[in-house]
Amino acid sequence: MEKYMKKEFGLDLAYEFVGNVLIAAATYNVAVASKFPLCGFNGIAMVLYRMFHTPIGMAVLVMNIIPALICVKTIGKDFVLKTLRCMIISTILIDYVAPLFPTYAGDRMIAAIVTGVLYGLGYSLIYVRGSSTGGSDFIMIIIKSYFPHIKTGTITFLLDFGVVVATGLIFKDIDGIFLGIMINYIMAAVIDKTILGMNSGNVAMIITDHSQEVKLWIDEVSERGCTIFHAEGGYKGDPRDVVMVAGSNRDIYNIRKVVKMRDPRSFVIVMQSHAVDGEGFQMTTIAGE
């Protein structure tokens, strides 16, 4: 048990570190030079940085103190402590490590795309380990706990939209508003795609007269379980069996290959599944779900 806990703690740190490296690079090395209106507490910290040269990471950390204390009872002490650790890592990377590397001062459109992708990947890595970088994440986690069917990226986009618009208006940067919205949209899309991608798989529906043999073939090439439905043909009403099996891309490829080779008359439908949860599959969730 102790060995397992150490492994999980190590994975948490690794995911948080890599995620925050991506966020720090997007914030300081790309967004600062292009003067984008960013979302969330990072966006507010960017305003303070541009007006008073306040360190971005430290400003975010200070702004998070009160929301963190308020959310201790709502979300739980363990989550808040993980978030605090993540925020400290983020502060160090943004204020002390990112400035050691060059900034991108090229085309703003390219910079916006890069910023959105890096943010999306960075936040996804942090979310899937049950942590966050604080700020609007606290509000997002609370909403997600009450409405788990709403996509994480969608909540993030709606929460941060106002910050982007307000920042653009403060600095009279209309183009920046549109680019900031685009960054927010790309980030939300990447978060959703990344988290859904971790849970995705394929489902094969095999219509056959040899369901028992197909069951054995599936076990032979993938060791996956299956479910057999009894159906009938729509034209003649002949009894048929439908074998349903879920698996990875590789599993379904091998299953489809062996079925078509040994039962050429079978009819195979392969569909993509956004989430597979159950025995033999590991479901990735975020805090609050």
Backbone as numpy.savetxt, mean C-alpha at the origin, in Angstrom:
# Nx Ny Nz CAx CAy CAz Cx Cy Cz
9.21 -18.46 20.53 8.39 -17.25 20.53 9.25 -15.99 20.53
10.28 -16.02 21.36 11.18 -14.86 21.45 11.89 -14.63 20.11
12.29 -15.72 19.46 12.95 -15.62 18.17 12.00 -15.02 17.13
10.74 -15.42 17.19 9.74 -14.88 16.27 9.54 -13.38 16.48
9.47 -12.97 17.76 9.29 -11.55 18.08 10.47 -10.72 17.59
11.68 -11.25 17.73 12.87 -10.53 17.26 12.83 -10.38 15.74
12.39 -11.44 15.06 12.30 -11.40 13.60 11.28 -10.36 13.15
10.12 -10.32 13.81 9.09 -9.35 13.47 9.57 -7.93 13.73
10.27 -7.74 14.85 10.80 -6.41 15.18 11.81 -5.98 14.11
12.66 -6.90 13.68 13.64 -6.60 12.64 12.97 -6.24 11.32
11.89 -6.97 10.97 11.15 -6.66 9.74 10.49 -5.30 9.84
9.93 -4.99 11.01 9.32 -3.67 11.21 10.34 -2.56 10.94
11.51 -2.69 11.55 12.55 -1.67 11.39 13.00 -1.56 9.93
13.16 -2.70 9.28 13.62 -2.70 7.89 12.61 -2.01 6.98
11.33 -2.37 7.13 10.29 -1.75 6.30 10.17 -0.26 6.59
10.22 0.10 7.88 10.11 1.51 8.25 11.29 2.31 7.71
12.48 1.73 7.79 13.66 2.46 7.33 13.60 2.67 5.82
13.33 1.62 5.06 13.28 1.75 3.60 12.15 2.69 3.19
10.98 2.54 3.84 9.86 3.42 3.53 10.18 4.87 3.78
10.84 5.15 4.89 11.19 6.53 5.23 12.32 7.08 4.36
13.19 6.21 3.87 14.21 6.65 2.91 13.53 7.18 1.65
12.52 6.45 1.16 11.80 6.88 -0.03 11.05 8.18 0.22
10.42 8.29 1.40 9.67 9.51 1.74 10.61 10.70 1.88
11.75 10.49 2.54 12.73 11.57 2.72 13.27 12.05 1.37
13.57 11.11 0.47 14.07 11.47 -0.85 13.02 12.27 -1.62
11.76 11.81 -1.55 10.69 12.51 -2.25 10.49 13.91 -1.69
10.58 14.04 -0.36 10.33 15.32 0.28 11.46 16.31 0.05
12.67 15.95 0.46 13.77 16.91 0.43 14.48 16.98 -0.91
14.72 15.82 -1.53 15.54 15.79 -2.73 14.77 16.05 -4.02
13.43 16.02 -3.95 12.63 16.28 -5.15 11.64 17.42 -4.92
10.78 17.28 -3.91 9.69 18.25 -3.73 10.16 19.62 -3.28
11.18 19.69 -2.45 11.65 20.99 -1.94 12.13 21.88 -3.08
12.95 21.32 -3.95 13.49 22.12 -5.05 12.38 22.58 -6.01
11.35 21.75 -6.18 10.27 22.10 -7.11 9.16 22.90 -6.43
9.25 23.06 -5.10 8.30 23.89 -4.34 6.86 23.41 -4.53
6.66 22.09 -4.37 5.32 21.53 -4.51 4.50 21.77 -3.24
3.19 22.02 -3.36 2.30 21.97 -2.20 2.06 20.49 -1.86
2.66 20.02 -0.80 2.54 18.62 -0.44 1.36 18.39 0.49
1.02 17.13 0.70 -0.14 16.77 1.51 0.24 16.53 2.96
-0.76 16.53 3.82 -0.58 16.17 5.23 0.33 17.10 6.00
0.89 16.57 7.08 1.78 17.35 7.92 3.07 17.70 7.19
3.48 16.84 6.25 4.65 17.17 5.43 4.41 18.44 4.63
3.18 18.60 4.13 2.84 19.80 3.38 2.90 21.04 4.25
2.36 20.93 5.47 2.41 22.07 6.40 3.85 22.39 6.77
4.64 21.34 7.00 6.05 21.55 7.34 6.80 22.20 6.19
6.42 21.87 4.96 7.05 22.50 3.79 6.74 23.99 3.73
5.53 24.37 4.13 5.16 25.79 4.18 6.05 26.52 5.18
6.20 25.93 6.37 7.05 26.53 7.40 8.50 26.60 6.94
8.95 25.59 6.22 10.33 25.57 5.71 10.56 26.70 4.72
9.58 26.89 3.82 9.73 27.92 2.80 9.61 29.33 3.37
8.86 29.47 4.46 8.65 30.79 5.05 9.69 31.13 6.13
10.05 30.14 6.95 10.92 30.41 8.10 12.16 29.51 8.14
12.35 28.64 7.13 13.47 27.69 7.09 13.48 26.76 8.30
12.30 26.43 8.78 12.17 25.46 9.88 12.49 24.07 9.36
13.31 23.29 10.06 13.61 21.92 9.61 12.32 21.12 9.40
12.20 20.50 8.23 10.95 19.82 7.88 10.65 18.65 8.81
11.63 17.77 9.01 11.41 16.60 9.84 11.05 16.96 11.27
11.75 17.93 11.84 11.49 18.34 13.22 10.12 18.98 13.35
9.71 19.76 12.35 8.40 20.39 12.38 7.30 19.34 12.37
7.45 18.31 11.54 6.47 17.22 11.48 6.41 16.50 12.82
7.56 16.24 13.42 7.60 15.54 14.70 6.88 16.33 15.79
7.13 17.62 15.86 6.48 18.47 16.87 4.98 18.52 16.66
4.55 18.67 15.40 3.12 18.74 15.11 2.39 17.44 15.45
3.12 16.34 15.48 2.51 15.04 15.74 2.31 14.74 17.21
2.92 15.50 18.10 2.87 15.18 19.53 1.43 15.15 20.06
0.68 16.21 19.81 -0.69 16.29 20.34 -1.59 15.22 19.72
-1.63 15.06 18.37 -2.46 13.98 17.80 -2.08 12.60 18.33
-0.80 12.38 18.57 -0.36 11.07 19.08 -0.93 10.83 20.48
-0.87 11.85 21.32 -1.41 11.71 22.69 -2.91 11.49 22.68
-3.61 12.20 21.79 -5.06 12.05 21.69 -5.44 10.63 21.24
-4.62 10.06 20.35 -4.96 8.77 19.74 -4.49 7.57 20.54
-3.82 7.79 21.68 -3.33 6.65 22.46 -4.48 5.73 22.86
-5.58 6.31 23.36 -6.71 5.50 23.81 -7.50 4.95 22.62
-7.57 5.73 21.54 -8.38 5.32 20.39 -7.74 4.19 19.61
-6.45 4.33 19.32 -5.76 3.36 18.45 -4.96 2.34 19.25
-4.45 2.76 20.41 -3.65 1.84 21.20 -2.22 2.30 21.37
-1.65 2.00 22.54 -0.30 2.46 22.86 0.73 1.84 21.94
0.58 0.56 21.60 1.57 -0.11 20.76 1.70 0.55 19.40
0.55 0.88 18.80 0.59 1.53 17.49 1.22 2.91 17.57
0.87 3.66 18.60 1.43 5.02 18.76 2.94 4.96 18.98
3.40 3.97 19.75 4.85 3.83 19.98 5.58 3.46 18.69
4.97 2.57 17.89 5.57 2.23 16.60 5.63 3.46 15.69
4.55 4.25 15.74 4.50 5.45 14.92 5.55 6.46 15.38
5.72 6.60 16.69 6.73 7.51 17.22 8.12 7.11 16.76
8.41 5.80 16.80 9.70 5.31 16.31 9.87 5.64 14.84
8.80 5.45 14.07 8.85 5.72 12.63 9.07 7.22 12.38
8.44 8.07 13.19 8.58 9.52 13.01 10.00 9.97 13.33
10.62 9.37 14.33 12.00 9.72 14.67 12.94 9.34 13.53
12.73 8.15 12.96 13.52 7.72 11.81 13.34 8.71 10.66
12.09 9.10 10.42 11.79 10.04 9.33 12.45 11.38 9.56
12.41 11.88 10.79 13.02 13.18 11.11 14.52 13.17 10.84
15.17 12.12 11.29 16.63 12.02 11.09 16.97 11.96 9.60
16.21 11.16 8.84 16.49 11.01 7.42 16.24 12.30 6.64
15.14 12.99 6.94 14.79 14.21 6.20 15.74 15.35 6.54
16.03 15.54 7.83 16.80 16.71 8.26 18.31 16.53 8.20
18.78 15.29 8.31 20.23 15.10 8.41 20.85 14.22 7.32
20.07 13.32 6.75 20.64 12.42 5.73 20.33 12.91 4.32
19.06 13.23 4.04 18.67 13.67 2.70 19.46 14.89 2.22
19.77 15.89 3.09 20.54 17.05 2.62 21.95 16.72 2.14
22.44 15.53 2.46 23.77 15.14 2.01 23.79 14.75 0.53
22.61 14.58 -0.05 22.50 14.14 -1.45 21.94 15.26 -2.31
22.22 15.23 -3.60 21.76 16.30 -4.50 20.25 16.31 -4.66
19.71 17.47 -4.98 18.28 17.62 -5.22 18.01 17.71 -6.71
16.79 17.31 -7.09 16.40 17.37 -8.49 15.70 18.69 -8.76
16.22 19.47 -9.70 15.65 20.78 -10.01 15.26 20.85 -11.48
14.87 19.73 -12.05 14.50 19.69 -13.47 13.04 19.98 -13.70
12.46 19.32 -14.68 11.08 19.53 -15.07 10.12 19.22 -13.92
9.19 20.14 -13.65 8.28 19.97 -12.50 7.33 18.79 -12.69
6.95 18.53 -13.93 6.04 17.41 -14.19 6.71 16.08 -13.84
7.97 15.93 -14.29 8.71 14.71 -13.97 8.90 14.61 -12.46
9.23 15.74 -11.83 9.42 15.75 -10.39 8.15 15.36 -9.65
6.99 15.81 -10.15 5.71 15.48 -9.52 5.43 13.99 -9.60
5.68 13.39 -10.76 5.45 11.95 -10.93 6.36 11.15 -10.00
7.65 11.53 -9.97 8.61 10.83 -9.11 8.22 10.97 -7.65
7.80 12.18 -7.24 7.39 12.41 -5.85 6.21 11.53 -5.47
5.19 11.48 -6.33 4.01 10.67 -6.05 4.32 9.20 -5.93
5.16 8.69 -6.84 5.51 7.26 -6.81 6.33 6.92 -5.56
7.33 7.77 -5.25 8.16 7.50 -4.06 7.34 7.57 -2.79
6.45 8.57 -2.69 5.57 8.65 -1.52 4.69 7.40 -1.40
4.09 7.00 -2.52 3.20 5.85 -2.48 3.90 4.58 -2.04
5.09 4.33 -2.59 5.85 3.14 -2.21 6.31 3.22 -0.76
6.79 4.40 -0.36 7.28 4.57 1.01 6.20 4.36 2.05
5.04 5.01 1.85 3.95 4.86 2.81 3.39 3.44 2.82
3.36 2.79 1.66 2.85 1.41 1.60 3.70 0.49 2.46
5.02 0.61 2.36 5.92 -0.25 3.14 5.69 -0.04 4.64
5.42 1.19 5.03 5.19 1.49 6.44 3.82 0.99 6.90
2.80 1.21 6.08 1.44 0.80 6.45 1.31 -0.70 6.65
1.93 -1.49 5.77 1.72 -2.94 5.84 2.37 -3.58 7.07
3.24 -2.85 7.75 3.81 -3.37 8.99 3.08 -2.82 10.22
1.90 -2.24 10.00 1.08 -1.78 11.11 1.58 -0.52 11.75
2.30 0.30 11.00 2.83 1.54 11.54 2.39 2.70 10.65
2.86 3.89 10.95 2.56 5.06 10.13 3.58 6.14 10.43
3.48 7.24 9.71 4.36 8.38 9.97 3.64 9.47 10.74
2.46 9.15 11.27 1.72 10.11 12.08 0.94 11.10 11.23
0.61 12.25 11.84 -0.12 13.29 11.12 -1.50 12.84 10.69
-1.82 13.07 9.44 -3.12 12.68 8.91 -3.28 11.16 8.91
-2.17 10.44 9.06 -2.27 8.97 9.15 -3.11 8.55 10.35
-2.99 9.29 11.46 -3.79 8.96 12.64 -5.27 9.02 12.30
-5.68 10.10 11.61 -7.07 10.25 11.22 -7.47 9.16 10.23
-6.56 8.86 9.29 -6.84 7.84 8.29 -7.07 6.48 8.95
-6.24 6.13 9.93 -6.36 4.84 10.60 -7.68 4.75 11.35
-8.09 5.84 11.98 -9.36 5.85 12.71 -10.53 5.63 11.75
-10.53 6.36 10.63 -11.59 6.20 9.64 -11.61 4.77 9.09
-10.41 4.24 8.84 -10.29 2.88 8.29 -10.83 1.84 9.26
-10.67 2.08 10.56 -11.16 1.13 11.55 -12.69 1.07 11.57
-13.35 2.19 11.22 -14.80 2.22 11.19 -15.37 1.87 9.80
-14.60 2.18 8.77 -15.06 1.91 7.39 -13.97 1.15 6.64
-13.73 -0.12 7.00 -12.62 -0.88 6.41 -12.77 -1.14 4.91
-13.98 -0.96 4.36 -14.19 -1.22 2.94 -13.69 -0.08 2.06
-13.44 1.08 2.66 -12.94 2.22 1.88 -11.44 2.06 1.66
-10.98 2.27 0.45 -9.57 2.10 0.14 -8.71 3.10 0.89
-7.55 2.64 1.31 -6.63 3.48 2.06 -6.23 4.71 1.27
-5.88 4.52 0.01 -5.45 5.64 -0.82 -6.55 6.67 -1.00
-7.81 6.22 -1.07 -8.93 7.14 -1.23 -9.08 8.04 -0.01
-8.98 7.45 1.17 -9.06 8.24 2.41 -7.93 9.26 2.46
-6.72 8.81 2.14 -5.55 9.69 2.16 -5.74 10.86 1.21
-6.26 10.58 0.02 -6.45 11.64 -0.97 -7.43 12.70 -0.46
-8.56 12.28 0.10 -9.57 13.22 0.57 -9.07 14.04 1.75
-8.31 13.41 2.64 -7.81 14.12 3.82 -6.80 15.20 3.44
-5.99 14.91 2.45 -4.88 15.80 2.12 -5.19 16.83 1.04
-6.35 16.70 0.42 -6.69 17.61 -0.67 -6.68 19.07 -0.22
-7.26 19.34 0.95 -7.35 20.72 1.45 -5.99 21.34 1.72
-5.06 20.55 2.25 -3.73 21.07 2.55 -3.02 21.50 1.27
-3.15 20.70 0.22 -2.51 21.01 -1.06 -3.07 22.32 -1.63
-4.38 22.46 -1.64 -5.01 23.65 -2.19 -4.64 24.89 -1.38
-4.71 24.78 -0.06 -4.39 25.93 0.80 -2.94 26.38 0.61
-2.02 25.44 0.51 -0.60 25.78 0.33 -0.38 26.50 -1.00
-1.03 25.99 -2.04 -0.90 26.63 -3.35 -1.42 28.05 -3.34
-2.52 28.27 -2.63 -3.10 29.62 -2.54 -2.19 30.55 -1.74
-1.57 30.06 -0.69 -0.67 30.90 0.13 0.48 31.45 -0.72
1.04 30.59 -1.56 2.19 31.01 -2.37 1.78 31.43 -3.79
0.46 31.53 -4.03 -0.07 31.97 -5.32 0.53 31.14 -6.47
0.50 29.82 -6.28 1.08 28.90 -7.26 -0.03 27.97 -7.76
-0.76 28.45 -8.78 -1.88 27.66 -9.31 -1.37 26.37 -9.95
-0.28 26.48 -10.72 0.29 25.27 -11.31 0.69 24.28 -10.23
1.22 24.82 -9.12 1.61 23.96 -8.01 0.43 23.21 -7.42
-0.75 23.85 -7.38 -1.95 23.19 -6.86 -2.28 21.96 -7.71
-2.27 22.17 -9.03 -2.59 21.04 -9.92 -1.55 19.93 -9.81
-0.28 20.32 -9.72 0.77 19.32 -9.58 0.68 18.63 -8.22
0.32 19.38 -7.18 0.16 18.79 -5.85 -0.98 17.79 -5.82
-2.09 18.13 -6.49 -3.22 17.19 -6.59 -2.79 15.94 -7.34
-2.02 16.13 -8.41 -1.54 14.99 -9.18 -0.63 14.10 -8.33
0.25 14.72 -7.55 1.12 13.96 -6.64 0.26 13.13 -5.68
-0.75 13.78 -5.12 -1.63 13.12 -4.16 -2.36 11.95 -4.80
-2.83 12.15 -6.04 -3.55 11.08 -6.74 -2.62 9.91 -7.05
-1.42 10.21 -7.55 -0.46 9.15 -7.86 -0.10 8.38 -6.59
0.14 9.11 -5.51 0.48 8.47 -4.24 -0.64 7.53 -3.79
-1.90 8.01 -3.87 -3.04 7.18 -3.46 -3.15 5.93 -4.32
-2.95 6.10 -5.64 -3.04 4.96 -6.55 -1.94 3.93 -6.28
-0.73 4.41 -6.03 0.39 3.50 -5.75 0.16 2.75 -4.44
-0.35 3.46 -3.41 -0.64 2.82 -2.13 -1.66 1.70 -2.32
-2.75 2.00 -3.02 -3.79 0.99 -3.24 -3.27 -0.19 -4.05
-2.54 0.11 -5.13 -2.03 -0.95 -5.98 -1.01 -1.82 -5.24
-0.17 -1.18 -4.44 0.86 -1.93 -3.72 0.25 -2.84 -2.67
-0.67 -2.31 -1.87 -1.28 -3.11 -0.81 -2.18 -4.20 -1.39
-2.96 -3.85 -2.43 -3.79 -4.86 -3.07 -2.93 -5.90 -3.77
-1.80 -5.45 -4.34 -0.91 -6.37 -5.03 -0.32 -7.41 -4.11
-0.09 -7.03 -2.84 0.46 -7.98 -1.88 -0.54 -9.08 -1.55
-1.83 -8.78 -1.73 -2.87 -9.75 -1.40 -3.47 -10.43 -2.64
-3.01 -10.00 -3.82 -3.65 -10.47 -5.04 -3.18 -11.87 -5.42
-3.92 -12.47 -6.29 -3.58 -13.79 -6.81 -4.48 -14.08 -8.00
-4.53 -15.30 -8.40 -5.40 -15.70 -9.51 -6.34 -16.81 -9.06
-7.48 -16.88 -9.70 -8.45 -17.94 -9.44 -8.77 -18.63 -10.76
-8.67 -19.94 -10.78 -8.99 -20.72 -11.98 -10.31 -21.47 -11.76
-11.19 -21.35 -12.74 -12.45 -22.10 -12.75 -12.33 -23.13 -13.88
-12.31 -24.41 -13.50 -12.08 -25.48 -14.47 -13.37 -26.29 -14.63
-13.98 -26.21 -15.81 -15.20 -26.96 -16.11 -14.77 -28.27 -16.76
-15.12 -29.39 -16.13 -14.57 -30.67 -16.57 -15.52 -31.83 -16.25
-15.28 -32.95 -16.90 -15.99 -34.19 -16.58 -15.16 -35.07 -15.66
-13.99 -34.61 -15.29 -13.06 -35.43 -14.51 -12.57 -34.64 -13.28
-13.50 -34.22 -12.47 -13.16 -33.36 -11.33 -12.25 -34.04 -10.32
-12.44 -35.32 -10.07 -11.61 -36.02 -9.09 -10.16 -36.11 -9.57
-10.00 -36.36 -10.88 -8.63 -36.39 -11.42 -8.00 -35.00 -11.38
-8.78 -33.98 -11.73 -8.27 -32.60 -11.70 -7.82 -32.23 -10.30
-8.58 -32.66 -9.31 -8.21 -32.38 -7.91 -6.83 -32.95 -7.59
-6.56 -34.16 -8.06 -5.26 -34.79 -7.82 -4.15 -34.09 -8.60
-4.45 -33.65 -9.82 -3.45 -32.95 -10.62 -3.06 -31.62 -9.96
-4.06 -30.93 -9.41 -3.80 -29.66 -8.73 -2.87 -29.87 -7.55
-3.16 -30.90 -6.78 -2.31 -31.20 -5.63 -0.91 -31.61 -6.07
-0.82 -32.25 -7.20 0.47 -32.73 -7.71 1.40 -31.57 -8.09
0.85 -30.53 -8.73 1.72 -29.46 -9.26 1.79 -28.22 -8.36
0.85 -28.09 -7.41 0.87 -26.86 -6.60 0.56 -27.07 -5.12
0.03 -28.24 -4.77 -0.36 -28.52 -3.39 -1.39 -27.50 -2.88
-2.24 -27.03 -3.78 -3.32 -26.13 -3.41 -4.62 -26.90 -3.24
-5.44 -26.45 -2.31 -6.77 -27.04 -2.16 -7.70 -26.49 -3.23
-8.83 -27.13 -3.39 -9.78 -26.68 -4.40 -11.20 -26.94 -3.91
-12.16 -26.35 -4.61 -13.58 -26.53 -4.30 -14.28 -27.00 -5.57
-15.14 -28.01 -5.42 -15.83 -28.58 -6.58 -17.32 -28.22 -6.51
-17.82 -27.60 -7.58 -19.23 -27.27 -7.70 -19.87 -28.21 -8.72
-21.08 -28.61 -8.45 -21.82 -29.44 -9.40 -22.74 -28.53 -10.21
-22.59 -28.57 -11.52 -23.35 -27.69 -12.40 -23.91 -28.50 -13.56
-24.53 -27.78 -14.51 -25.02 -28.45 -15.71 -24.83 -27.52 -16.90
-24.66 -28.10 -18.06 -24.46 -27.32 -19.28 -25.71 -26.56 -19.65
-25.54 -25.35 -20.16 -26.68 -24.52 -20.51 -27.39 -24.95 -21.78
-26.73 -25.70 -22.66 -27.32 -26.10 -23.95 -28.10 -27.41 -23.83
-27.43 -28.47 -23.37 -28.08 -29.79 -23.28 -28.46 -30.17 -21.86
-27.98 -29.40 -20.90 -28.29 -29.74 -19.51 -27.47 -30.88 -18.97
-26.36 -31.20 -19.63 -25.51 -32.29 -19.16 -24.84 -31.91 -17.84
-24.73 -32.88 -16.90 -24.06 -32.58 -15.63 -22.57 -32.35 -15.84
-22.05 -31.29 -15.26 -20.63 -30.97 -15.32 -20.17 -30.57 -13.93
-18.87 -30.66 -13.72 -18.27 -30.20 -12.46 -17.42 -28.96 -12.73
-17.42 -28.06 -11.79 -16.58 -26.86 -11.86 -15.61 -26.91 -10.68
-14.33 -26.94 -10.98 -13.30 -26.98 -9.95 -12.72 -25.57 -9.81
-12.82 -25.00 -8.62 -12.29 -23.66 -8.37 -11.04 -23.78 -7.50
-9.97 -23.10 -7.91 -8.72 -23.12 -7.16 -8.08 -21.74 -7.20
-7.55 -21.29 -6.06 -6.85 -20.01 -5.97 -5.37 -20.26 -5.75
-4.54 -19.40 -6.32 -3.10 -19.56 -6.15 -2.34 -18.40 -6.74
-1.03 -18.49 -6.68 -0.17 -17.47 -7.27 -0.18 -17.59 -8.80
0.42 -16.64 -9.48 0.51 -16.71 -10.93 1.17 -18.01 -11.38
2.24 -18.37 -10.67 2.95 -19.60 -11.02 2.08 -20.83 -10.78
1.37 -20.86 -9.65 0.49 -21.99 -9.35 -0.55 -22.19 -10.44
-1.22 -21.09 -10.79 -2.30 -21.19 -11.77 -1.77 -21.56 -13.15
-0.58 -21.05 -13.49 0.02 -21.42 -14.78 0.27 -22.93 -14.84
0.86 -23.48 -13.78 1.15 -24.92 -13.75 -0.13 -25.75 -13.76
-1.15 -25.28 -13.03 -2.42 -26.00 -12.99 -3.08 -26.00 -14.36
-3.12 -24.83 -14.97 -3.74 -24.72 -16.30 -3.01 -25.61 -17.32
-1.69 -25.62 -17.22 -0.88 -26.41 -18.16 -1.17 -27.90 -18.03
-1.18 -28.42 -16.79 -1.36 -29.85 -16.60 -2.80 -30.27 -16.93
-3.78 -29.39 -16.62 -5.17 -29.73 -16.92 -5.41 -29.81 -18.42
-4.90 -28.81 -19.16 -5.10 -28.81 -20.61 -4.36 -29.95 -21.30
-3.24 -30.39 -20.70 -2.47 -31.47 -21.28 -3.18 -32.82 -21.07
-3.77 -33.01 -19.89 -4.37 -34.30 -19.56 -5.86 -34.36 -19.82
-6.51 -33.20 -19.92 -7.94 -33.16 -20.18 -8.21 -32.06 -21.21
-7.90 -32.31 -22.49 -8.02 -31.28 -23.53 -9.43 -30.73 -23.68
-10.45 -31.51 -23.31 -11.83 -31.08 -23.46 -12.29 -30.16 -22.33
-11.47 -29.96 -21.33 -11.84 -29.10 -20.20 -11.90 -27.64 -20.66
-12.65 -26.85 -19.91 -12.80 -25.42 -20.19 -12.25 -24.67 -18.97
-11.19 -23.86 -19.17 -10.50 -23.22 -18.05 -10.65 -21.71 -18.13
-11.13 -21.11 -17.06 -11.25 -19.66 -16.95 -10.31 -19.19 -15.84
-9.45 -18.23 -16.15 -8.53 -17.69 -15.16 -8.89 -16.24 -14.89
-9.10 -15.91 -13.62 -9.48 -14.55 -13.23 -8.50 -14.03 -12.18
-8.29 -12.72 -12.19 -7.44 -12.12 -11.18 -8.25 -11.82 -9.94
-7.66 -12.12 -8.78 -8.31 -11.84 -7.50 -7.53 -10.75 -6.78
-8.23 -9.72 -6.30 -7.56 -8.63 -5.61 -7.10 -9.02 -4.22
-7.75 -10.00 -3.62 -7.36 -10.43 -2.28 -7.71 -11.90 -2.09
-6.76 -12.65 -1.54 -6.98 -14.06 -1.21 -6.64 -14.24 0.26
-7.63 -14.63 1.05 -7.43 -14.75 2.49 -7.91 -16.12 2.95
-7.06 -16.85 3.62 -7.44 -18.18 4.09 -6.23 -19.05 4.29
-6.47 -20.32 4.57 -5.38 -21.25 4.83 -4.45 -21.36 3.62
-3.17 -21.20 3.86 -2.19 -21.28 2.78 -1.88 -19.94 2.15
-2.61 -18.88 2.56 -2.38 -17.56 2.03 -2.17 -16.59 3.19
-1.27 -15.62 3.00 -1.00 -14.62 4.02 -1.62 -13.30 3.58
-2.56 -12.83 4.36 -3.28 -11.58 4.03 -2.54 -10.40 4.64
-2.15 -9.45 3.81 -1.49 -8.25 4.30 -2.55 -7.21 4.64
-2.51 -6.72 5.87 -3.45 -5.70 6.30 -2.67 -4.51 6.85
-3.36 -3.41 6.99 -2.76 -2.24 7.62 -3.42 -2.01 8.97
-2.78 -1.20 9.79 -3.34 -0.92 11.11 -4.72 -0.34 10.96
-5.65 -0.80 11.81 -7.01 -0.29 11.74 -7.96 -1.23 11.02
-7.42 -2.18 10.26 -8.27 -3.13 9.54 -8.53 -4.34 10.41
